[in-house]
Amino acid sequence: MKPIGTYQLAALCLATVNLAAPVQAEVSGKVSFVSNYLSYGLSQTQDDPALQFTTTWSGESGLYLSGWASQVDFGEETDTEIGVYAGYYNTFSDTLSLDAGIAQFLYEGADISDDYSYNEVYATLHTSLLSLGFHYAWDYFGSGAEYTVVQVSKQFPLNDWFNLTLGADYAVTGDENKYSILGESDYLHYFLRAEKDWLGLQWSLSVHETTMPETETDEARAVAGIGWAF
């Protein structure tokens, strides 16, 4: 199955929103700088820093359209990752909410970058105890292989000072012959992250570890980040 076009995805979301009138929209965004861009614990920048940007249009009905961009470095000329999300967020109670949708990831910079584009469906259930997430791509990085990630996390607010998040995710490829995770069919990633709003900025520091056996990926990583939300 070919990836849904970016404009098709955006048009589908906006058309759905138009049917959900009346809608009072809200737009938000964030610009961030991180010391390393990790995706499920694996560096997408060869352990170099990255500038990132996200913006979200949220409707009163719970429907939203979001865009994301980040610098990447895969060892060739691909230098940008772009994500487009169309989803729905619903709060059932003070302790239960659901975020679900479809996303497309696009890559720019090299002639081969377009071949990496893929679609993904996702859902995250937030409860008072844990947050449980699920991501599924049926043509991951254009390889023709399925790719599934299951996530679990718990947030611990520490008074008015910090928010701590402890989490883990398990990633598995559906066909190791078509797409392997640095030679492996699956792996586990776990992390601890501290976050704080200070001086009008959002600060974060996290430590990550994986079960990947290769020397360059099995070392623990510390990632610092600073962001400005608007």
C-alpha positions in Angstrom: 0.0 0.0 0.0 1.4 3.4 -1.0 1.6 6.2 1.6 -1.4 8.5 1.8 -0.3 11.9 0.3 0.4 14.7 2.8 -2.3 16.9 1.2 -4.7 14.0 1.1 -4.2 13.4 4.8 -4.6 17.1 5.6 -7.7 17.4 3.4 -9.3 14.3 5.0 -8.9 15.7 8.5 -10.1 19.2 7.5 -13.1 17.8 5.7 -14.1 15.8 8.8 -13.6 18.9 11.0 -16.0 20.9 8.8 -18.7 18.3 9.4 -18.3 18.8 13.1 -19.5 22.4 13.3 -19.6 24.5 15.3 -15.8 24.2 16.0 -13.7 26.7 17.9 -10.1 26.0 16.8 -7.0 26.5 18.9 -3.5 26.6 17.4 -0.3 25.8 19.4 3.3 25.1 18.7 6.8 24.5 20.0 10.3 25.0 18.9 12.9 22.8 20.5 16.6 22.1 20.5 17.8 18.6 21.7 21.3 17.3 22.2 20.3 14.0 20.4 17.1 13.0 18.5 16.1 9.5 19.7 13.3 7.5 18.3 12.4 4.6 20.7 15.9 4.9 22.1 17.8 4.9 18.8 19.6 8.0 17.5 18.3 9.5 14.3 21.1 12.1 14.2 24.2 9.9 14.8 24.2 11.3 18.4 24.3 14.9 17.1 21.9 17.7 18.2 18.7 18.5 16.4 16.4 21.5 15.9 12.7 20.5 16.0 9.4 22.2 15.4 5.8 21.1 16.0 2.4 22.9 15.5 -1.1 21.6 16.2 -4.6 22.8 15.2 -7.1 21.5 17.8 -10.9 21.6 17.3 -13.5 21.8 20.0 -14.8 18.4 19.0 -11.4 16.7 19.8 -10.2 16.4 16.2 -6.7 17.8 15.5 -4.2 18.2 12.7 -0.5 18.4 13.6 2.8 18.9 11.9 6.3 18.0 13.0 9.8 18.5 11.6 13.2 17.6 12.8 16.8 17.4 11.6 18.0 13.8 11.0 21.2 12.2 9.8 21.2 8.7 8.5 24.7 8.7 7.2 23.8 9.9 3.7 22.2 13.2 2.6 18.8 12.8 4.2 18.5 15.7 6.6 14.9 16.3 7.5 12.0 14.3 8.9 8.5 15.6 8.5 5.4 14.2 10.2 1.8 15.0 9.5 -0.8 13.7 12.0 -4.6 13.6 11.9 -6.2 12.4 15.1 -8.9 12.5 17.7 -8.4 13.2 21.4 -11.2 12.6 24.0 -11.3 13.0 27.7 -13.7 10.6 29.3 -13.0 11.7 32.9 -10.3 13.3 35.1 -8.4 10.0 35.0 -9.1 8.5 31.5 -8.4 9.9 28.0 -7.7 8.6 24.6 -5.5 9.9 21.7 -5.7 8.1 18.4 -5.0 8.8 14.7 -3.0 8.3 11.6 0.4 9.8 10.7 2.6 10.0 7.7 6.4 10.5 7.9 8.3 12.0 5.0 12.0 12.5 4.5 13.9 15.1 2.5 17.5 15.8 1.5 18.6 12.9 -0.7 17.3 11.4 -3.9 16.5 8.2 -1.9 14.7 10.1 0.9 11.3 9.8 -0.7 11.5 6.0 -0.5 11.6 6.1 3.3 8.1 7.6 3.6 5.5 5.5 5.4 2.1 5.7 7.2 1.4 4.8 10.8 -1.7 4.4 13.0 -1.4 5.1 16.7 -3.4 5.1 19.9 -2.5 6.1 23.5 -4.8 5.5 26.5 -4.0 7.6 29.5 -5.2 6.4 32.9 -4.6 7.4 36.5 -2.1 4.5 36.8 -0.3 4.3 33.4 -0.3 5.5 29.8 -0.4 2.7 27.3 0.6 3.4 23.6 0.4 1.4 20.4 2.0 2.3 17.0 1.7 0.2 13.8 3.2 0.8 10.4 2.5 -1.6 7.5 5.3 -0.4 5.2 7.9 0.8 7.6 10.5 3.1 6.0 9.2 1.9 2.6 10.6 -1.6 3.2 7.3 -3.5 2.9 7.7 -4.8 6.4 5.3 -4.3 9.3 6.6 -2.5 12.4 4.9 -2.4 15.8 5.7 -0.5 18.9 4.0 -1.0 22.3 4.6 1.6 25.0 4.0 2.0 28.7 4.8 5.0 30.9 4.0 6.6 34.3 4.4 10.3 35.2 5.3 11.3 38.7 4.8 15.0 39.5 7.2 16.3 42.1 5.4 19.2 43.8 5.8 22.3 41.7 9.4 21.5 40.7 9.7 18.7 38.2 7.7 16.1 36.4 9.4 12.7 36.2 8.4 10.1 33.6 9.4 6.5 33.7 8.7 4.5 30.6 9.5 1.6 28.3 8.6 0.5 24.8 9.0 -2.7 22.8 9.6 -2.6 19.0 9.3 -5.5 16.7 9.6 -5.9 12.9 7.2 -8.2 11.1 9.7 -9.4 8.5 13.4 -9.3 9.4 14.4 -10.1 5.8 12.7 -6.9 4.6 13.6 -4.6 7.6 15.8 -5.4 10.5 16.4 -3.1 13.5 20.2 -2.8 13.1 20.3 -6.6 12.5 17.7 -7.5 15.2 14.1 -8.4 14.9 13.0 -6.7 18.2 14.4 -4.8 21.1 13.4 -3.0 24.4 13.9 0.7 25.2 13.4 2.2 28.6 14.0 5.7 29.9 13.7 8.2 32.8 12.9 11.8 31.9 12.7 15.0 34.1 10.9 18.1 32.8 10.4 21.6 34.2 8.9 24.9 33.0 11.3 27.7 34.0 11.9 31.2 32.7 9.3 30.8 30.0 11.0 27.8 28.5 10.5 24.0 28.8 13.6 22.1 30.0 14.1 18.4 29.9 16.8 15.8 30.8 16.4 12.1 30.1 18.4 8.9 30.3 17.8 6.1 27.8 18.9 2.5 27.5 18.1 -0.3 25.1 18.7 -4.0 24.8 20.4 -3.7 21.4 23.5 -5.8 21.3 25.6 -3.6 19.0 28.3 -1.5 20.7 27.1 1.8 19.2 23.5 1.3 20.3 23.7 -0.5 23.6 25.2 2.3 25.6 23.1 4.5 27.8 22.4 8.0 26.5 21.6 11.2 28.2 19.6 13.7 26.3 19.0 17.4 27.2 16.4 19.6 25.6 15.1 23.1 25.7 11.9 24.3 24.1 9.7 27.4 23.6 5.9 26.8 23.4 3.5 29.2 21.8 
